[in-house]
Amino acid sequence: MSSENIKTASSPSWIEIVSKYNFSDPVRSWWQIVNSVVPYLLLWAVMVWSLKVSYFLTLLLSVFAAGFLVRIFIIFHDCGHGSFFKSKLLSRIVGIITGIMTFTPYHKWTHEHKEHHATVGNLDKRGVGDVNTLTVEEFLKLSRWGKFKYRFYRHPLFLFGIAPFLVFVVQNRLSKKNMSRKEHLYLHLTNLALVAAIALGMWVIGWKEYLMIQLPVLYIASVHGVWLFYVQHQYENVVWTRANEWNYKEIALGGSSYFKLPKVLQWFTGNIGFHHIHHLSPKIPNYKLPSCYKENSVFQEVKPVTFFSSLRSLKLRLWDEKRKKLVGFSALRYYPR
């Protein structure tokens, strides 16, 4: 999207446009809970049965269960933004429950995610809710060990093969120094509730059976979730700026992708591919994002990221401030050592 279009999109009229979609529909919200949670629980029951037939069948079913778990995470995500229900209390209750289902603490994640929205694309405020990204100059100043660690972290095998599981199983369980006393308390209560849910599951179907089902479902869902998040802000032609040039609406449309997916994947991912609209107005419920896109041509001016074009983003590892674009490690040869 050109800078001219971005400036047009950030005009005051945009507030009027998004305001048409900035409210939830209780019927659609509850129906999304039903068509996401119920199939997920039914698949769990079928997978328990499938263990007696073939574990290959269980693993096949786990792919579909993971899809529904991603969709449940989008409900959790919308509750955190206050876009899924008008009631804050109801949003919090559903958010906590779906957070336990997705191994994600509601209060901790919601706080960090709101900070992500307030700082996305800001080179001076990186580090919260982001995929760690260094500038070329920052990378060149690292020690040999520092460069190795960053290369290892940004390698696709770690970033999408190992890190997602660590985030949902380990990192989401840990508190941070900047968390409030209430956030610490809620985190520990969520961890206790999750332990209780796991213990109950193991007691009902057996510890081995539980792990044989839960681990592949959680792994597949977490990998796809992290991939979605990565593609939303790490892609060709993404816009990042320093704090003195940062503008919320410009970055929302220029620093967040429109990840165009096949209809079935768009459904399972809760329309989160319309991420440029979501960042412009996080109060829009996920089920209204497609109509917001279709009914407003300016959103359609954002060049979509497709599945195949998204694969090219795997080579993007550093921000080149001179060229104002994400580049791969191969670009380092053009910089003096």
C-alpha positions in Angstrom: 0.0 0.0 0.0 1.4 3.4 -1.0 2.1 6.1 1.6 -0.5 8.3 -0.1 -3.2 5.6 0.5 -2.1 5.1 4.0 -2.4 8.8 4.8 -5.9 8.8 3.2 -6.9 5.8 5.3 -5.8 7.6 8.5 -8.1 10.6 7.8 -10.8 11.3 10.4 -13.4 9.6 8.2 -11.9 6.3 9.2 -13.3 6.6 12.7 -16.7 6.9 11.2 -16.2 3.9 8.9 -14.9 1.5 11.6 -17.6 2.7 14.1 -20.1 0.8 12.0 -18.5 -2.5 13.0 -17.3 -1.7 16.5 -19.9 -3.6 18.4 -20.6 -7.3 19.0 -23.6 -9.3 18.1 -24.6 -11.6 21.0 -26.2 -14.2 18.8 -23.1 -14.4 16.5 -20.7 -14.4 19.5 -22.5 -17.3 21.3 -22.9 -19.2 18.0 -19.2 -18.9 17.5 -18.6 -20.4 20.9 -20.9 -23.2 20.2 -19.5 -24.0 16.7 -15.9 -23.9 18.1 -16.0 -25.4 21.6 -18.6 -28.1 21.0 -16.8 -29.7 18.0 -13.5 -29.4 19.9 -14.9 -31.4 22.8 -16.6 -33.9 20.5 -13.3 -34.4 18.7 -11.6 -35.1 22.1 -14.2 -37.8 22.8 -13.6 -39.3 19.3 -9.9 -39.2 19.8 -10.2 -41.1 23.1 -12.1 -43.8 21.3 -9.6 -43.7 18.4 -6.8 -44.7 20.6 -8.3 -48.2 20.7 -8.3 -48.3 16.9 -5.2 -46.6 15.6 -2.9 -43.9 16.9 -2.5 -42.7 13.3 -6.3 -42.0 13.3 -5.8 -40.1 16.6 -3.1 -38.0 15.0 -5.2 -37.3 12.0 -8.1 -36.2 14.2 -5.7 -34.0 16.2 -5.1 -31.8 13.1 -8.8 -30.9 13.0 -8.9 -30.5 16.8 -6.0 -28.1 16.6 -7.9 -26.1 14.0 -10.8 -25.7 16.4 -8.3 -24.8 19.2 -6.9 -22.0 17.1 -10.5 -20.8 16.6 -11.1 -20.9 20.3 -7.9 -18.8 20.8 -9.4 -16.2 18.5 -12.5 -16.0 20.8 -10.1 -15.7 23.8 -8.2 -12.9 21.8 -11.4 -11.0 21.1 -12.5 -11.2 24.7 -9.2 -9.6 25.7 -10.0 -6.7 23.4 -13.5 -6.4 24.7 -14.9 -6.9 21.2 -16.7 -10.3 21.7 -19.2 -9.2 24.3 -20.5 -5.9 25.5 -20.2 -7.0 29.1 -16.7 -6.7 30.6 -17.5 -9.4 33.1 -18.8 -11.9 30.5 -15.7 -11.2 28.4 -13.5 -11.9 31.3 -15.2 -15.1 32.3 -15.2 -16.5 28.7 -11.7 -15.2 28.2 -10.4 -17.0 31.3 -12.1 -20.3 30.4 -10.9 -20.2 26.8 -7.5 -19.2 28.1 -7.3 -22.3 30.2 -8.3 -24.4 27.1 -5.6 -22.8 25.1 -3.0 -22.8 27.9 -2.9 -19.0 27.9 -3.3 -16.8 31.0 -6.0 -14.3 30.2 -4.9 -11.2 32.3 -1.2 -11.5 31.5 -1.7 -12.1 27.8 -4.3 -9.4 27.4 -2.0 -6.8 29.1 0.9 -7.7 26.8 -1.2 -7.9 23.7 -2.6 -4.4 24.3 0.9 -3.1 24.6 1.7 -4.9 21.3 -1.1 -3.0 19.6 0.2 0.3 21.1 3.8 -0.3 19.9 3.6 -2.5 16.8 6.0 -1.2 14.1 7.7 1.1 16.5 11.5 0.4 16.4 12.0 2.2 19.7 9.5 0.1 21.6 10.2 -3.5 20.5 10.1 -6.4 22.9 6.5 -6.9 24.2 4.4 -9.4 22.3 6.7 -9.3 19.3 9.0 -11.7 17.4 12.4 -10.4 18.4 13.8 -8.5 15.5 17.1 -6.6 15.4 18.2 -3.9 12.9 21.2 -4.7 10.8 23.3 -2.2 12.8 22.3 -3.8 16.1 23.2 -7.3 14.8 26.6 -6.2 13.5 27.4 -4.8 17.0 26.8 -8.1 18.7 29.5 -10.4 19.9 30.1 -13.7 18.0 28.1 -15.5 20.7 25.3 -12.9 20.4 25.1 -13.3 16.7 24.9 -17.1 17.0 22.1 -16.9 19.6 20.1 -14.5 17.3 20.6 -16.6 14.2 19.5 -19.7 16.2 16.4 -17.9 17.5 15.4 -16.7 14.1 16.0 -20.0 12.4 12.6 -21.4 11.2 13.3 -24.8 12.9 13.4 -23.1 16.2 11.0 -20.3 15.6 8.2 -22.6 14.3 9.3 -26.0 15.5 10.3 -25.5 19.1 9.5 -22.0 20.3 5.7 -22.2 19.9 5.4 -25.2 22.3 7.8 -23.5 24.8 5.7 -20.3 24.7 2.4 -22.1 25.5 3.7 -24.7 27.9 6.5 -22.8 29.7 6.5 -19.1 29.1 2.8 -18.6 29.6 3.2 -20.1 33.1 5.9 -17.6 34.2 5.4 -14.2 35.8 7.2 -11.0 35.0 8.7 -8.3 37.2 6.5 -5.5 35.6 3.3 -7.4 36.4 1.0 -6.0 39.0 0.1 -7.9 42.2 -3.3 -8.7 40.8 -1.8 -10.0 37.5 0.5 -12.2 39.5 -2.4 -13.6 41.4 -4.5 -14.2 38.3 -1.6 -15.9 36.6 -1.0 -18.3 39.6 -4.8 -19.0 39.8 -4.8 -19.8 36.0 -1.9 -22.1 36.4 -3.6 -23.9 39.3 -6.8 -24.2 37.3 -4.9 -25.6 34.3 -3.1 -28.2 36.6 -6.5 -29.2 38.0 -8.0 -29.5 34.5 -5.0 -31.7 33.3 -5.2 -33.8 36.5 -8.9 -34.3 35.9 -8.3 -35.3 32.3 -5.6 -37.8 33.3 -7.9 -39.2 36.0 -10.8 -39.7 33.6 -8.9 -41.2 30.6 -5.4 -42.1 32.0 -2.2 -40.0 32.0 -0.7 -41.7 29.0 -3.9 -41.4 26.9 -4.3 -37.7 27.9 -0.8 -36.8 26.8 -1.1 -38.8 23.6 -4.0 -36.6 22.7 -3.2 -33.2 24.2 0.4 -32.9 23.2 -0.1 -33.2 19.4 -3.2 -31.0 19.5 -1.4 -28.3 21.4 1.7 -28.6 19.4 0.0 -28.3 16.0 -2.2 -25.4 17.2 0.7 -23.5 18.8 2.8 -23.8 15.6 0.1 -22.5 13.4 -0.7 -19.8 15.9 2.8 -18.5 16.0 3.0 -18.7 12.2 -0.1 -16.6 11.9 1.3 -14.0 14.3 4.7 -14.0 12.5 3.1 -13.4 9.0 1.0 -10.6 10.4 4.0 -8.4 11.1 7.0 -10.0 9.3 6.5 -9.8 5.6 7.8 -8.0 2.5 7.0 -4.3 2.3 6.0 -4.1 6.0 6.2 -0.6 7.4 8.2 0.0 10.6 9.4 3.4 11.9 11.2 5.2 14.7 9.0 6.6 17.5 9.2 10.2 16.2 7.6 9.1 12.9 5.2 6.5 14.3 1.5 6.9 13.7 -1.1 4.5 15.0 -3.4 4.4 12.0 -0.6 4.4 9.4 1.2 1.5 11.1 -2.1 -0.4 11.6 -2.6 -0.5 7.8 1.0 -0.5 6.6 2.6 -2.5 9.4 0.0 -5.3 9.6 -0.7 -7.8 6.8 -3.8 -8.9 5.0 -3.1 -12.6 5.1 -5.4 -14.0 2.4 -6.3 -17.6 3.2 -8.7 -20.2 1.6 -12.2 -19.9 3.1 -11.9 -23.0 5.3 -8.6 -21.8 6.8 -10.1 -18.3 7.2 -12.9 -19.8 9.2 -10.6 -21.9 11.4 -8.4 -18.8 12.1 -11.3 -16.6 13.0 -10.7 -14.1 10.1 -7.5 -13.0 11.9 -5.9 -12.7 8.4 -7.7 -9.3 8.1 -5.1 -8.1 10.5 -4.7 -4.7 9.0 -8.3 -4.0 9.9 -8.0 -5.5 13.3 -5.0 -3.3 14.2 -6.9 -0.2 13.0 -9.8 -1.1 15.2 -9.4 -4.0 17.6 -13.0 -3.4 18.9 -14.3 -5.1 15.7 -15.4 -8.7 16.5 -13.6 -11.2 14.3 -16.8 -12.3 12.6 -17.3 -8.7 11.3 -13.9 -8.3 9.7 -14.8 -9.9 6.4 -17.8 -7.6 5.8 -15.7 -4.6 6.9 -13.1 -5.6 4.2 -15.7 -6.2 1.5 -17.7 -3.0 2.1 -14.8 -0.6 2.2 -12.6 -0.5 -0.8 -9.6 1.2 0.9 -9.0 -1.9 2.9 -8.8 -3.8 -0.4 -5.9 -1.6 -1.6 -3.6 -3.4 0.9 -1.7 -6.0 -1.1 -2.5 -9.4 0.3 0.0 -11.8 1.6 -0.8 -15.3 0.2 0.3 -18.6 1.6 3.1 -18.9 -1.0 4.2 -15.3 -0.7 4.3 -15.7 3.1 6.9 -18.4 2.7 9.3 -15.8 1.4 9.1 -14.1 4.8 11.0 -17.0 6.3 14.2 -15.5 5.0 13.6 -12.1 6.5 15.5 -11.7 9.8 16.7 -8.1 10.2 15.4 -4.6 9.7 17.5 -2.5 7.3 17.0 1.1 8.4 18.8 2.4 5.3 16.5 0.6 2.9 13.5 0.7 5.3 12.6 -3.0 4.8 13.1 -6.4 6.3 16.1 -8.3 4.9 17.7 -11.6 5.2 21.2 -12.4 6.6 22.5 -12.4 3.0 22.1 -8.6 3.0 24.9 -8.3 5.5 27.5 -8.7 2.8 26.7 -5.1 1.6 27.6 -3.7 5.0 31.2 -2.9 6.1 32.5 -5.1 8.9 
